[in-house]
């Protein structure tokens, strides 16, 4: 059974935040740009702590940033 990727709106939120770069967001949440890139591309699911940190940067509730698709 294939794992379902957690979907996210990070790219859109970065764009709406004055086109924030991946490097800037990564620095704010304490990860590498490569890690953030993998999360944004839904190739890696963030920890709950990291998901909350990302949501806090954008001032959004966590479910506005991340979604788990229903089967």
C-alpha positions as CSV (number, residue, x, y, z in Angstrom):
1,X,0.0,0.0,0.0
2,X,1.4,3.4,-1.1
3,X,1.7,6.1,1.6
4,X,-0.4,9.2,1.0
5,X,1.6,12.4,0.9
6,X,0.6,15.3,3.0
7,X,-0.3,18.1,0.7
8,X,0.6,21.7,1.5
9,X,0.2,25.3,0.5
10,X,3.7,26.5,1.3
11,X,4.6,27.7,-2.1
12,X,1.4,29.8,-2.4
13,X,1.9,31.2,1.2
14,X,5.6,32.1,0.4
15,X,4.4,33.9,-2.7
16,X,1.8,35.8,-0.8
17,X,4.4,36.7,1.9
18,X,6.3,39.1,-0.5
19,X,7.7,36.1,-2.4
20,X,9.6,34.8,0.6
21,X,12.4,32.5,-0.6
22,X,12.7,28.9,0.5
23,X,16.1,29.8,2.1
24,X,14.4,32.6,4.2
25,X,11.6,30.3,5.4
26,X,14.0,27.5,6.1
27,X,16.1,29.8,8.3
28,X,13.1,31.0,10.2
29,X,12.0,27.4,11.1
30,X,15.5,26.0,11.6
31,X,16.0,23.6,8.7
32,X,18.0,23.5,5.5
33,X,16.6,24.8,2.3
34,X,16.8,21.3,0.9
35,X,14.6,20.0,3.7
36,X,12.0,22.7,3.1
37,X,12.1,22.0,-0.6
38,X,11.3,18.3,0.0
39,X,8.4,19.3,2.3
40,X,7.1,21.8,-0.2
41,X,7.3,19.2,-3.0
42,X,5.4,16.7,-0.8
43,X,8.4,14.3,-0.9
44,X,8.9,14.5,2.9
45,X,6.3,14.9,5.6
46,X,7.3,17.3,8.3
47,X,7.2,16.5,12.0
48,X,4.2,18.0,13.9
49,X,6.6,20.5,15.5
50,X,7.9,21.6,12.2
51,X,4.4,21.9,10.7
52,X,3.4,24.2,13.5
53,X,6.5,26.3,13.1
54,X,5.7,26.8,9.4
55,X,2.1,27.7,10.1
56,X,3.2,30.2,12.8
57,X,5.6,32.0,10.3
58,X,2.6,32.6,8.1
59,X,0.1,33.3,10.9
60,X,-2.1,30.6,9.6
61,X,-3.8,27.6,11.3
62,X,-2.0,24.4,10.6
63,X,-4.9,23.1,8.5
64,X,-4.6,26.1,6.2
65,X,-1.0,25.1,5.4
66,X,-1.2,21.3,5.4
67,X,-3.9,18.8,4.3
68,X,-4.2,15.1,4.4
69,X,-6.3,14.0,1.5
70,X,-9.2,11.6,2.2
71,X,-9.2,8.3,0.4
